[in-house]
Amino acid sequence: MRPSMIKMVLTCWLLLLGWSSASSLAADYPVRPIKWVVPYPPGGTTDVLARIMAGYLSEKLGQPVLVENRAGAGNNIGTEFVVKAPADGYTLLLVNPANGINATLYKNLNFNVLRDIAPVAGIVRTPNVMAVHAGFPARNVAEFIAYCKAHPGKINMASSGSGTSVHLSGELFKFMTGCNMTHVPYKGAGPALTDLIGGQVDVIFDNLPSSAGHIRAGKLRALAMTSEQREPSMPSVPVVAETVPGYEATAWFGIGMPKGSPREAIERINAEVNKALADPRMRERLAELGGRGIPGTPEDFGRTMAEETAKWAKVVTASGAKVE
């Protein structure tokens, strides 16, 4: 056989092998457990949502989807872990507002989320809730602003970490109202809420899913939602904009993989998440937590990531917030 013929046969064989491997991945994925990194401790919104969705995905994919909490540095430790993980479809990231916020808030990140994380699927968008401990004297936003201005620097504002939507929602409130509050960052919503309930801090602008149970139990008092419209699961709670016109801040959550992960894996996870969001039981569960599903393609979620990064860059710049 002539060398040119051998080369042609070899090329065809390699192409066939590549097609066969891709087809095999599409048909068989996943063949082993999937790790889902949540860059916060257990108990917060990101953790709650991941565990709800992980249970559904485990059942539908036929392999365990194991939630692994990697907290620290305002979400950056867990994110960087996924950025550096093998791009094989077996490591997921719970993408959240901090990923968009930190792009501006931190000066020296070792990664760029929009460049290094492949968007997979949107899960849910949820309002934050402005909540105080049961003994706090203010019972609405107007009273809170008045109390804050009468006691400048005396109110401690908790957050689930520097750079989270919880933190920046509070910074936006400070900027728009002139309230002078002291930011107290925690390593996740769980410990922040524990101290808020105990009265060690005064207020939080928390993601609704992690605070809803405490509000319904009377351990926390909801003053307002941060969305443009009232939340159907708590219709009696007003929105901040009813007192502070123009105020709006919502949290969003989804799934990413390391850049370069197999398209077949991305599409399989995307398809199953969209099926979950169409399931009436899942919609009801998310609604109980104050969440609204955001189904769509990987590209749709990529646009959400880019738009939110641009939006929060303006808030970070206006507030002057910085973290080294």
DOMARKOL-614867 format. One record per residue: residue number from 1; residue in three letters; x, y, z of N, C-alpha, C in turn. Coordinates in pm, whole numbers, plus 32768, in hexadecimal, padded with zeros to 4 digits. Example, Ala and Ser with C-alpha at 12.3 -4.5 7.8 and 13.67 -1.06 7.14 Angstrom:
// residues 2
     k     r    n.X    n.Y    n.Z   ca.X   ca.Y   ca.Z    c.X    c.Y    c.Z
     1   ALA   8527   7DC7   830C   84CE   7E3E   830C   8528   7EB6   830C
     2   SER   8505   7F1F   82C4   8557   7F96   82CA   850A   8003   8313
END
This chain:
// residues 324
     k     r    n.X    n.Y    n.Z   ca.X   ca.Y   ca.Z    c.X    c.Y    c.Z
     1   MET   8055   7F88   8000   8000   8000   8000   8059   807D   8000
     2   ARG   8036   80DC   7FA9   8085   8155   7F9E   8079   81AC   801D
     3   PRO   80E3   81F9   803E   80E0   824D   80B7   8067   82AA   80BC
     4   SER   8042   82E3   8048   7FCE   833E   8047   7F4F   82F5   806B
     5   MET   7F43   8279   803C   7ECD   8229   805C   7ECC   8205   80F0
     6   ILE   7F41   81E2   8124   7F4B   81C0   81B3   7F22   8238   8208
     7   LYS   7F54   82AE   81E0   7F33   8328   822B   7E9E   8343   8229
     8   MET   7E5E   832F   81B6   7DCE   8347   81AB   7D80   82E7   8202
     9   VAL   7DA8   8267   8200   7D64   8201   8251   7D73   8221   82E5
    10   LEU   7DEF   8246   830B   7E08   8265   8397   7DB6   82DE   83C4
    11   THR   7DAD   8344   836E   7D5D   83BB   838F   7CCB   8397   83A2
    12   CYS   7C95   8347   8348   7C08   831D   8353   7BF1   82CD   83D2
    13   TRP   7C53   8279   83F4   7C46   8226   846C   7C44   827D   84E9
    14   LEU   7C9B   82E2   84ED   7CA0   833B   8560   7C20   838D   856D
    15   LEU   7BED   83BB   84FA   7B6E   8405   84FE   7AFD   83AD   8530
    16   LEU   7AFB   8331   8501   7A94   82D3   852C   7AA0   82B5   85C0
    17   LEU   7B1C   82A9   85F0   7B33   828E   867C   7B02   8303   86D1
    18   GLY   7B1F   837F   86A3   7AF2   83F5   86EB   7A5B   83FD   86F1
    19   TRP   7A19   83E3   867E   7986   83E6   867B   794D   837B   86D6
    20   SER   798C   8306   86D4   795D   8297   8728   7969   82B9   87BA
    21   SER   79DA   82FB   87E1   79EE   831F   886D   7988   8386   889A
    22   ALA   796F   83EA   8843   790C   8451   8864   7881   8415   8871
    23   SER   7860   83BB   8813   77DD   837C   8817   77CE   8328   8895
    24   SER   783D   82E5   88BC   783A   8292   8933   7824   82E6   89AF
    25   LEU   7868   835D   89B5   7855   83B5   8A27   77C5   83E5   8A2E
    26   ALA   778F   840B   89BB   7705   843C   89B9   76A4   83D1   89E9
    27   ALA   76BE   8355   89C3   7662   82E8   89E6   7673   82BB   8A76
    28   ASP   76F1   82BD   8AA7   770D   827F   8B29   7717   82E1   8B9C
    29   TYR   7732   8361   8B83   7748   83C2   8BEE   76CB   83D0   8C43
    30   PRO   76DE   83CE   8CC9   775C   83B9   8D12   7770   8326   8D36
    31   VAL   77ED   82FF   8D43   780C   8274   8D66   7844   8269   8DF3
    32   ARG   7850   82D9   8E37   7881   82DA   8EC2   7846   8354   8F09
    33   PRO   7854   835B   8F8D   781A   83CA   8FD8   784D   8452   8FAA
    34   ILE   77F7   84B6   8FB7   7817   8540   8F92   7826   8592   9012
    35   LYS   788E   85E2   9017   78A6   863B   908A   786C   86C4   906B
    36   TRP   781A   86F7   90C6   77DF   877C   90B6   7813   87D6   9125
    37   VAL   786A   8833   9103   78AA   888A   9166   784F   8901   9185
    38   VAL   782F   8910   9205   77E7   8984   9237   784B   89D7   9285
    39   PRO   7869   8A52   925A   78D4   8A9F   9299   78AC   8AE5   931A
    40   TYR   7854   8AA8   9367   7828   8ADB   93E9   7813   8A67   9448
    41   PRO   7809   8A83   94CB   77EE   8A19   952C   775F   89E5   9520
    42   PRO   7740   8974   955F   76B7   8942   955F   7658   89A6   95A1
    43   GLY   75DA   89A6   9573   7572   89F3   95B6   7542   8A6F   956D
    44   GLY   7592   8AA4   9510   756B   8B1B   94C7   751C   8AF9   944A
    45   THR   74F2   8B61   9402   74A0   8B4E   938B   74E5   8AF9   9322
    46   THR   7565   8B16   9306   75AB   8AC9   92A0   75AD   8A35   92C3
    47   ASP   75C3   8A17   9342   75C7   898B   936F   753E   894A   9367
    48   VAL   74D6   8992   9394   744E   895C   9392   7423   893D   9303
    49   LEU   7438   899C   92A8   740F   8987   921E   745C   8915   91DC
    50   ALA   74E0   8910   91F6   7531   88A6   91BA   7502   881D   91E8
    51   ARG   74E3   880F   9267   74BA   878B   929B   7431   8761   9266
    52   ILE   73D8   87C2   9254   7356   87A2   9219   7368   8770   918A
    53   MET   73B6   87BA   913B   73CB   8796   90B0   7422   871A   90A2
    54   ALA   7483   8708   90FB   74DB   8694   90F4   748D   8612   9108
    55   GLY   7429   8615   9160   73D6   859E   9174   738C   8578   90F5
    56   TYR   7356   85DD   90B2   730E   85C5   9035   736C   8591   8FCA
    57   LEU   73DF   85D1   8FB9   743D   85A9   8F52   7475   851E   8F6A
    58   SER   748E   84FC   8FE7   74C1   8477   9007   7461   840B   8FD6
    59   GLU   73E2   8424   8FEB   737B   83C4   8FC1   7376   83BA   8F29
    60   LYS   7379   842B   8EE4   7368   842A   8E53   73E6   83FF   8E07
    61   LEU   745B   841D   8E3F   74D9   83FD   8DFC   7508   836F   8E18
    62   GLY   74D2   8334   8E82   74FC   82AC   8EA4   7583   82A5   8EE9
    63   GLN   75B9   8317   8F10   7637   831F   8F5A   7626   8387   8FC9
    64   PRO   766A   8373   903C   765F   83D6   90A7   7699   845D   907D
    65   VAL   7652   84C8   909E   7685   854F   9091   76A1   857E   911F
    66   LEU   7720   8586   9142   774A   859A   91CC   7770   862B   91E5
    67   VAL   7726   866C   923F   7742   86F7   9262   77BB   86FD   92BE
    68   GLU   781B   8751   929A   7894   8763   92EA   78A3   87F7   9309
    69   ASN   789E   8819   938A   78AA   88A5   93B5   793D   88CC   93BF
    70   ARG   7964   8933   9372   79EC   8968   9376   79E2   89FF   938B
    71   ALA   79D4   8A25   9409   79BB   8AB1   942B   7A3D   8AFF   943A
    72   GLY   7A2F   8B84   9433   7A9F   8BDB   9451   7AB8   8C44   93E7
    73   ALA   7AF2   8CB4   9413   7B19   8D22   93BA   7AA5   8D54   9367
    74   GLY   7A30   8D60   93A7   79BC   8D98   9362   7994   8D4C   92E6
    75   ASN   79A1   8CC6   92E9   7977   8C70   927A   79EC   8C49   921E
    76   ASN   7A5E   8C8C   922C   7ACA   8C7B   91CC   7B16   8BF7   91D8
    77   ILE   7B1D   8BBF   9251   7B67   8B41   9263   7B23   8AD1   9216
    78   GLY   7AA0   8AC6   9227   7A56   8A5D   91DF   7A58   8A72   9149
    79   THR   7A4A   8AF0   911F   7A4B   8B0D   908F   7AD2   8AEB   9051
    80   GLU   7B3E   8B11   9092   7BC3   8AF4   905C   7BDE   8A5F   9057
    81   PHE   7BA8   8A15   90B8   7BB7   8983   90B7   7B7A   8949   9037
    82   VAL   7B04   8979   9013   7AC2   8946   8F9B   7B0B   8975   8F1D
    83   VAL   7B39   89F1   8F1C   7B85   8A23   8EA8   7BFC   89C8   8E8A
    84   LYS   7C3E   8997   8EF4   7CB6   8945   8EE4   7C98   88B0   8ED9
    85   ALA   7C19   8889   8EE8   7BF5   87FB   8EE2   7BFC   87C8   8E52
    86   PRO   7C0A   8744   8E41   7C09   870B   8DB9   7B88   872E   8D70
    87   ALA   7B94   8754   8CF2   7B20   877A   8CA1   7AE5   86FC   8C61
    88   ASP   7AB2   86A2   8CB7   7A81   8621   8C86   79EB   860D   8C9B
    89   GLY   79A7   8674   8CCD   7917   8669   8CE1   78EE   8634   8D69
    90   TYR   7951   861B   8DC0   7931   85DE   8E42   7947   863D   8EB8
    91   THR   795B   86BE   8E9C   7962   8722   8F06   7908   8798   8EE0
    92   LEU   78AA   87B8   8F37   784D   8826   8F22   7868   8894   8F87
    93   LEU   7841   890E   8F64   7847   8980   8FC0   77BC   89B9   8FD1
    94   LEU   7795   89D4   904D   7719   8A1C   9066   7738   8AB1   904F
    95   VAL   7717   8AE2   8FD8   7732   8B6D   8FB5   76CA   8BC6   8FF9
    96   ASN   76F6   8C38   9030   769C   8C8E   907D   76C8   8D1F   906F
    97   PRO   767D   8D7E   90A6   769C   8E0B   9091   772B   8E33   90B2
    98   ALA   7767   8DF3   9117   77EF   8E18   913C   7850   8E06   90C9
    99   ASN   7834   8DA7   9071   788C   8D93   8FFF   788E   8E0F   8FA4
   100   GLY   781B   8E50   8F95   7817   8ECA   8F46   784D   8F42   8F92
   101   ILE   7830   8F48   9013   785B   8FB9   9066   78F3   8FBA   9079
   102   ASN   792C   8F45   9093   79BA   8F3F   90B4   7A16   8F6A   9042
   103   ALA   79E2   8F65   8FC8   7A33   8F8E   8F55   7A61   901F   8F64
   104   THR   7A12   9071   8FA7   7A36   90FD   8FBF   7A66   9113   904D
   105   LEU   7A2B   90CA   90AC   7A47   90E1   913A   7AD7   90BC   915E
   106   TYR   7B0A   9050   9125   7B92   9022   9143   7BF1   904E   90D4
   107   LYS   7C63   9084   90FC   7CC4   90B6   909A   7D1C   9049   905F
   108   ASN   7D38   8FE1   90AD   7D9F   8F82   9085   7D6D   8EF1   9084
   109   LEU   7D03   8ED7   903B   7CD2   8E4E   902E   7D2D   8DFF   8FCF
   110   ASN   7D35   8D7C   8FE9   7D87   8D24   8F95   7D38   8CEB   8F20
   111   PHE   7CC0   8D1D   8F0C   7C6A   8CE7   8EA2   7C09   8D53   8E75
   112   ASN   7BC8   8D39   8E05   7B5E   8D8E   8DD1   7AE8   8D32   8DB4
   113   VAL   7A7D   8D42   8E00   7A0D   8CE5   8DF5   79D4   8CDF   8D68
   114   LEU   79C2   8D51   8D29   7988   8D52   8CA3   79E2   8D0D   8C3D
   115   ARG   7A63   8D0B   8C59   7AC2   8CCA   8C00   7AD9   8C38   8C24
   116   ASP   7ADC   8C19   8CA7   7B0D   8B97   8CD6   7AA0   8B35   8CFF
   117   ILE   7A23   8B63   8D09   79B5   8B09   8D2C   7951   8B03   8CB8
   118   ALA   7935   8A8C   8C8B   78D4   8A79   8C1F   7847   8A78   8C5A
   119   PRO   77ED   8ACD   8C2A   7763   8ACC   8C5C   771D   8A4C   8C34
   120   VAL   76D0   8A14   8C90   7689   8995   8C77   75F3   89A9   8C7C
   121   ALA   75BF   89DE   8CEB   752E   89ED   8CF9   750C   8A50   8D68
   122   GLY   74A7   8AA1   8D51   7470   8AF3   8DBB   7411   8AA0   8E0F
   123   ILE   740B   8ABE   8E90   73AF   8A74   8EE8   733F   8ACE   8F19
   124   VAL   7362   8B37   8F60   72F9   8B85   8FA1   7328   8C15   8FB8
   125   ARG   72C7   8C6E   8FBA   72DE   8CF9   8FE3   7286   8D13   905C
   126   THR   72BC   8D57   90C0   7271   8D6B   913B   728D   8DF6   9174
   127   PRO   722A   8E33   91B6   7246   8EB3   91F6   7298   8E9E   9274
   128   ASN   72DA   8F07   929F   7311   8F09   9325   72A7   8F45   9381
   129   VAL   72B8   8F2E   9402   7258   8F64   9461   72A4   8FB3   94CB
   130   MET   7274   902A   94E4   72AC   907E   954E   726A   9053   95D1
   131   ALA   72B8   9013   9628   7280   8FDA   96A2   72D0   9007   971C
   132   VAL   728A   901B   978B   72C9   9042   980A   72A5   8FD9   9873
   133   HIS   72EE   8FDA   98E2   72CD   8F7E   994E   724C   8FAA   9992
   134   ALA   720D   8F4E   99D9   7187   8F66   9A10   7182   8FDC   9A70
   135   GLY   71F1   8FFF   9AAE   71F0   906B   9B10   7214   90F3   9AD8
   136   PHE   722D   90FB   9A57   7256   917C   9A1C   71DF   91DC   9A1E
   137   PRO   71F5   925B   9A42   7183   92B8   9A54   7137   92DC   99D5
   138   ALA   7177   92DE   9960   7133   9308   98E5   70DB   9298   98AE
   139   ARG   7064   92BD   987D   7007   9259   9849   6FED   926A   97B3
   140   ASN   702B   92CC   9777   7021   92DF   96E6   709D   9329   96B6
   141   VAL   70AB   9339   9632   7123   9374   95FA   7133   9407   9624
   142   ALA   70C6   9451   9624   70CE   94DF   964A   70FF   94EE   96DA
   143   GLU   70CA   949B   9734   70F6   94A0   97C0   7187   9476   97CC
   144   PHE   71B0   9415   977A   723B   93E6   977E   7299   9458   9755
   145   ILE   7278   949E   96E9   72CC   950C   96BA   72D6   9579   9725
   146   ALA   7265   9597   9761   7264   95FE   97C9   72BA   95D4   9840
   147   TYR   72AE   9557   9869   72FD   9525   98DA   7392   9526   98B8
   148   CYS   73B0   94FC   983C   743A   94F7   980F   747A   9583   9812
   149   LYS   7431   95E6   97E3   7468   966E   97DE   7471   96AC   9869
   150   ALA   741D   967A   98C5   7424   96AB   994F   7496   9668   999C
   151   HIS   74C7   95F7   9967   7534   95AD   99A8   759E   9589   9940
   152   PRO   75DF   95EC   9904   763F   95D1   9899   76B3   9578   98C6
   153   GLY   76CF   9515   9874   773D   94BB   9891   7722   9455   98FE
   154   LYS   76AA   9456   9936   768B   93FB   99A5   7647   937A   9977
   155   ILE   7616   9379   98FA   75D1   9302   98C8   7634   92A8   9880
   156   ASN   7635   9228   98A6   768C   91C5   9868   763F   9179   97FC
   157   MET   7671   9181   9782   7631   913F   970F   767D   90BE   96EF
   158   ALA   763C   904D   9706   767B   8FCB   96EC   7671   8FA9   9658
   159   SER   76CE   8F57   9629   76C4   8F1E   95A2   7700   8E93   95A2
   160   SER   76E6   8E4B   9538   771C   8DC3   9529   77AB   8DC5   94F4
   161   GLY   77E6   8E3B   94E7   786F   8E48   94BA   7882   8EC4   9465
   162   SER   78F8   8EFB   9468   7917   8F70   9415   7907   8F4D   9382
   163   GLY   78BD   8FA1   933B   78AC   8F8B   92AC   7830   8F3E   9285
   164   THR   77E9   8F07   92E6   776E   8EBF   92C6   76FF   8F22   92A3
   165   SER   7694   8EF0   9267   7622   8F49   924B   75E6   8F7B   92CE
   166   VAL   75F5   8F2C   9338   75C5   8F56   93BD   7611   8FD3   93E9
   167   HIS   7692   8FD1   93D8   76E5   9045   93FB   76C4   90BD   93A2
   168   LEU   76C6   90A8   931E   76B3   9119   92C3   7625   9150   92C6
   169   SER   75C2   90FD   92E5   753A   9132   92F7   7536   9195   9369
   170   GLY   7580   9175   93D4   758A   91D2   9445   75D8   924F   9421
   171   GLU   7644   9240   93D4   7692   92B4   93AA   763F   9311   9352
   172   LEU   75EC   92D5   92FB   7595   9326   92A6   7531   9372   92FB
   173   PHE   74FB   9331   9363   749D   9372   93BF   74E3   93E6   9407
   174   LYS   755B   93D0   9436   75A7   943A   947A   75BD   94B0   941B
   175   PHE   75E3   9493   93A0   7601   94FB   933E   7584   954E   931E
   176   MET   7510   950B   9312   7496   9551   92E8   744E   9597   935A
   177   THR   7469   9570   93D7   7421   95AB   9449   7479   9603   94A1
   178   GLY   74FC   95F5   9494   7555   963F   94ED   7564   9601   9575
   179   CYS   7534   9584   9585   7542   9540   9605   75D5   9518   961B
   180   ASN   7607   9533   9691   7691   950F   96B4   768D   9490   9709
   181   MET   76A5   941D   96C8   76A4   939D   970E   772D   935C   9704
   182   THR   774F   930A   9767   77CE   92C2   9769   77BB   9237   972F
   183   HIS   7805   9218   96C5   77FA   9195   9685   7844   912C   96D6
   184   VAL   77FF   90BD   96F4   783B   904D   973D   782F   8FD0   96E4
   185   PRO   7899   8FAC   969C   7892   8F37   9643   78A4   8EB4   968F
   186   TYR   7858   8E50   9668   7865   8DC9   96A1   788C   8D68   9633
   187   LYS   78B1   8CF1   9659   78D3   8C89   95F8   7856   8C38   95D6
   188   GLY   77F5   8C7C   959A   777A   8C3A   9572   7702   8C6F   95BB
   189   ALA   768B   8C53   9584   760F   8C86   95BE   75ED   8C43   9643
   190   GLY   7610   8BC3   9650   75EF   8B79   96CB   761F   8BBF   9748
   191   PRO   76A3   8BD7   9756   76D3   8C1A   97CF   76A4   8CAA   97DC
   192   ALA   768F   8CED   976C   765C   8D77   9772   75D0   8D7A   97AD
   193   LEU   757C   8D1D   9781   74F3   8D19   97B3   74EE   8CF0   9846
   194   THR   7548   8C97   986E   754E   8C70   98FC   7567   8CE9   9954
   195   ASP   75C7   8D3C   992D   75E5   8DB3   997D   7578   8E1D   9972
   196   LEU   7535   8E25   98FE   74C7   8E84   98F0   7453   8E5D   994B
   197   ILE   7431   8DDF   994B   73C5   8DAF   99A2   73E8   8DC9   9A34
   198   GLY   7468   8DBA   9A57   7494   8DD0   9AE1   74A8   8E62   9B06
   199   GLY   749A   8EBD   9AA4   74A6   8F4C   9AC0   7533   8F82   9AC1
   200   GLN   7596   8F30   9A99   7620   8F61   9A94   7634   8FC4   9A21
   201   VAL   75E3   8FB9   99B8   75E0   9019   994A   754F   9043   9936
   202   ASP   7539   90AA   98E6   74B4   90E7   98E2   7462   90CC   9864
   203   VAL   74A4   90C6   97F1   7459   90BD   9774   74A7   906C   970E
   204   ILE   745F   9031   96B1   749D   8FE9   9642   7445   8FFA   95C7
   205   PHE   7481   8FFD   9551   7439   8FFE   94D2   744E   8F75   9492
   206   ASP   7413   8F11   94CE   7433   8E86   94AF   73E5   8E50   9438
   207   ASN   741E   8DEC   93F4   73D3   8DA3   938F   735A   8D64   93D5
   208   LEU   72E5   8D76   939D   726A   8D4B   93E0   7268   8CB7   9406
   209   PRO   7297   8C5A   93B2   728C   8BCD   93D7   72C8   8BA8   945E
   210   SER   7339   8BE5   9483   7378   8BBF   9501   7338   8C05   9579
   211   SER   72EF   8C71   9563   72AF   8CBA   95D2   721B   8C9D   95E2
   212   ALA   71DC   8C67   957B   714A   8C58   957B   7116   8C0C   95F4
   213   GLY   7156   8B9C   9615   7128   8B4A   9686   7130   8B96   9709
   214   HIS   719B   8BE3   971D   71AB   8C30   9799   7145   8CA0   97A1
   215   ILE   7122   8CDA   972D   70BD   8D44   972B   7034   8D0A   974E
   216   ARG   7012   8C99   9711   6F8F   8C5B   972C   6F85   8C2D   97BC
   217   ALA   6FF7   8C09   97F9   6FF7   8BDA   9884   6FF8   8C4D   98E7
   218   GLY   7002   8CC9   98B5   7002   8D3D   990D   7088   8D5C   994C
   219   LYS   70F2   8D17   9922   7177   8D31   9959   71B6   8DAE   991C
   220   LEU   718B   8DD0   98A2   71B7   8E48   985E   713E   8E96   982E
   221   ARG   714D   8F19   981D   70E1   8F6D   97EA   7109   8FA0   975F
   222   ALA   70B8   8F81   96FD   70D2   8FB1   9676   709D   903F   9668
   223   LEU   70F6   909E   9646   70CC   9127   9630   70A5   913F   95A0
   224   ALA   70ED   90FD   9542   70CF   9115   94B5   711A   90B2   945D
   225   MET   70E7   909F   93E3   712B   9052   937C   717B   90B2   9324
   226   THR   71E3   907F   92E4   7238   90D5   9292   7210   90D3   91FE
   227   SER   71AB   9086   91DB   717F   907C   9150   7127   90F4   912B
   228   GLU   7105   90FD   90AA   70B2   916C   907B   7021   915C   90A6
   229   GLN   6FF4   90DE   90AF   6F6A   90C2   90D4   6F66   9068   914F
   230   ARG   6EF5   9069   9193   6EE7   9018   920B   6EF4   8F83   91EB
   231   GLU   6F2B   8F3B   924C   6F42   8EAD   923D   6EC0   8E60   925A
   232   PRO   6E8F   8E0E   91FA   6E10   8DC6   920D   6E0C   8D6E   9289
   233   SER   6E80   8D37   92B2   6E80   8CDF   9327   6E72   8D2E   93A9
   234   MET   6E8C   8DB2   93A7   6E7C   8E08   941C   6E3E   8E8D   93F0
   235   PRO   6DC3   8E8A   93C2   6D84   8F01   9385   6D74   8F77   93E3
   236   SER   6D74   8F60   9466   6D62   8FCF   94C4   6DE2   901E   94D9
   237   VAL   6E53   8FEA   94AA   6ED2   902F   94BD   6EE8   908F   9449
   238   PRO   6EF7   9111   9463   6F0B   9172   93F7   6F95   9163   93B7
   239   VAL   6FAE   91AF   934F   7033   91B2   9312   7078   9233   933C
   240   VAL   70FD   9230   933E   714A   92A5   9368   7125   931E   9312
   241   ALA   710C   9308   9290   70F1   9375   9234   7072   93C3   9256
   242   GLU   701A   938B   92A7   6FA3   93D5   92D2   6FC9   9448   932D
   243   THR   703E   943D   936D   7071   94A8   93C3   70E9   94EF   9384
   244   VAL   713B   94A1   933C   71B4   94D6   92FC   71A4   94C0   9265
   245   PRO   7167   951D   921D   714B   950B   918E   71C9   94EA   913E
   246   GLY   71BC   9486   90E8   722A   9460   9091   7282   93F2   90C7
   247   TYR   726E   93CD   9146   72C1   9363   917F   7293   92DB   9149
   248   GLU   72F4   9287   911E   72D6   91FF   90F1   7354   91AB   90F3
   249   ALA   734A   9132   9129   73BC   90D5   912A   7385   9048   9139
   250   THR   73A6   8FF0   90DD   737C   8F65   90E6   73F5   8F0B   90D6
   251   ALA   73E9   8E92   910B   7453   8E2F   9101   7431   8DC9   9095
   252   TRP   7496   8D90   9057   7483   8D2F   8FEC   74E7   8CBC   9000
   253   PHE   74BC   8C46   8FD9   750D   8BCF   8FF1   7508   8B72   8F7A
   254   GLY   7576   8B2F   8F5F   757B   8AD2   8EEF   75F2   8A76   8EFB
   255   ILE   7611   8A32   8E8E   767C   89CE   8E8C   76E3   89F2   8E22
   256   GLY   7762   89E0   8E46   77CF   89F0   8DE7   782B   8978   8DEE
   257   MET   7881   896A   8D8A   78EB   8904   8D87   796D   8949   8D5F
   258   PRO   79DE   8907   8D76   7A5C   8940   8D45   7A58   8957   8CAE
   259   LYS   7A93   89C4   8C82   7A98   89E3   8BF3   7AD8   896D   8BA9
   260   GLY   7A9D   8948   8B37   7ACF   88D8   8AE9   7A8F   8853   8B09
   261   SER   7A2E   8853   8B66   79E7   87D6   8B86   799B   87A5   8B0C
   262   PRO   7987   8721   8B00   7943   86EA   8A89   78B9   8726   8A74
   263   ARG   789B   874D   89F9   7818   8786   89D9   77A9   8723   89FA
   264   GLU   77C4   86A3   89E6   775F   863D   8A02   7738   863D   8A95
   265   ALA   779C   8650   8AEE   777F   8654   8B7D   772F   86D2   8BA0
   266   ILE   7756   8742   8B66   770F   87C0   8B7F   767D   87B4   8B54
   267   GLU   7666   877D   8ADE   75DD   8772   8AAB   758A   8710   8AFB
   268   ARG   75C9   86A5   8B2C   757C   8643   8B7B   754E   8680   8BFF
   269   ILE   75AB   86C5   8C45   7586   8705   8CC3   751E   8772   8CA9
   270   ASN   7530   87C0   8C40   74D1   882A   8C20   7445   87F0   8C09
   271   ALA   743E   8783   8BBE   73BD   8747   8B9F   7377   8717   8C1E
   272   GLU   73C3   86D8   8C78   7386   86A3   8CF2   735A   8713   8D51
   273   VAL   73A8   8780   8D57   7380   87F2   8DAA   7300   8830   8D74
   274   ASN   72F6   8840   8CF0   727C   8878   8CB5   7203   881F   8CCF
   275   LYS   7218   879B   8CCB   71AB   873F   8CEC   7181   8751   8D7D
   276   ALA   71E4   8762   8DD5   71C5   8777   8E63   7173   87F5   8E77
   277   LEU   7198   8861   8E31   7152   88E0   8E42   70C5   88DC   8E08
   278   ALA   70AB   887B   8DB0   7024   8869   8D79   6FCF   880C   8DCE
   279   ASP   700D   87C9   8E2E   6FC6   876B   8E85   6F75   87BA   8EEC
   280   PRO   6EF1   87A5   8EF3   6E9E   87F2   8F52   6ECD   87E6   8FE2
   281   ARG   6EFF   8770   9008   6F2F   8760   9092   6FAA   87B6   90AD
   282   MET   7004   87BD   904C   707B   880F   905D   7055   88A4   905D
   283   ARG   6FFA   88CB   9004   6FCF   8957   9002   6F91   897F   9087
   284   GLU   6F42   8925   90C0   6F03   8941   9141   6F6C   894D   91AF
   285   ARG   6FCF   88F4   91AA   7039   88F8   9210   7088   897A   9207
   286   LEU   70AA   89A2   918E   70F5   8A1E   917C   70A1   8A98   91A2
   287   ALA   701E   8A92   9184   6FC5   8B01   91A8   6FBC   8B11   923F
   288   GLU   6FBD   8AA2   9287   6FBC   8AA7   931A   7035   8AF2   9350
   289   LEU   70A3   8AE9   9306   711E   8B2C   932D   7128   8BBA   92F4
   290   GLY   70C1   8BE4   92AB   70C3   8C69   9271   710D   8C71   91EE
   291   GLY   711F   8BFD   91AC   716B   8BF9   9131   7115   8BEA   90B5
   292   ARG   7143   8C22   9046   7101   8C14   8FC5   7164   8BD6   8F64
   293   GLY   713E   8B68   8F27   7198   8B21   8ECC   71C2   8B76   8E56
   294   ILE   723F   8B64   8E29   7270   8BAB   8DB2   72A8   8B44   8D4E
   295   PRO   724C   8AF8   8D0F   7278   8A94   8CAD   72B3   8AD7   8C31
   296   GLY   72F7   8A87   8BDF   732F   8ABC   8B63   73A9   8A6D   8B37
   297   THR   73E9   8A9C   8AD0   745F   8A5A   8A9A   74DB   8A82   8AE9
   298   PRO   754A   8A3C   8AD4   75C8   8A69   8B11   75EA   8AF9   8AE9
   299   GLU   75CD   8B1D   8A6D   75E8   8BA4   8A3E   7591   8C0C   8A86
   300   ASP   7514   8BE7   8AA4   74BD   8C41   8AF0   74FA   8C5F   8B79
   301   PHE   752A   8BF6   8BBC   7564   8C0B   8C40   75E7   8C5A   8C35
   302   GLY   7632   8C44   8BC9   76AA   8C92   8BB2   768C   8D26   8BA8
   303   ARG   761D   8D48   8B67   75F6   8DD5   8B5D   75D0   8E0C   8BE5
   304   THR   758C   8DBB   8C36   756A   8DE7   8CBE   75E8   8E06   8D0C
   305   MET   764B   8DAD   8D04   76C9   8DC2   8D4B   770B   8E45   8D20
   306   ALA   770D   8E5F   8C9E   774E   8ED7   8C6A   7702   8F55   8C92
   307   GLU   767D   8F52   8C88   762C   8FC6   8CAA   7635   8FE9   8D3F
   308   GLU   7632   8F81   8D95   763A   8F99   8E24   76C4   8FCC   8E4C
   309   THR   772C   8F9B   8E09   77B3   8FCC   8E26   77BC   9061   8E07
   310   ALA   7784   908A   8D97   7785   9118   8D72   7731   916B   8DD2
   311   LYS   76BD   9137   8DFB   7664   9181   8E55   76A8   919B   8EDB
   312   TRP   76E1   9133   8F18   7719   9141   8F9D   779D   918D   8F9C
   313   ALA   77E0   9192   8F29   7859   91E3   8F1F   7837   9275   8F3C
   314   LYS   77C2   92A2   8F0C   7798   932B   8F24   777C   9343   8FB9
   315   VAL   773E   92DF   8FFC   771F   92ED   908B   779F   92EF   90DD
   316   VAL   77FB   9295   90BD   787B   9291   9105   78C4   9316   90F7
   317   THR   78C9   934A   907E   790D   93C9   9065   78CA   943B   90B0
   318   ALA   7845   943F   90AB   77FC   94AC   90EE   780A   94A6   9185
   319   SER   780D   942C   91BD   7816   941D   924F   78A4   9431   9282
   320   GLY   7907   9420   9229   7993   942A   9254   79C4   93AF   929A
   321   ALA   7974   9342   9298   799C   92C6   92DC   7A12   9286   9294
   322   LYS   7A76   925A   92E1   7AEA   9214   92A9   7B1A   91AA   930B
   323   VAL   7B4B   913C   92D4   7B88   90D4   9325   7C0B   90AF   92E2
   324   GLU   7C77   90AD   9330   7CF9   908A   92F6   7D07   8FF4   92E6
END
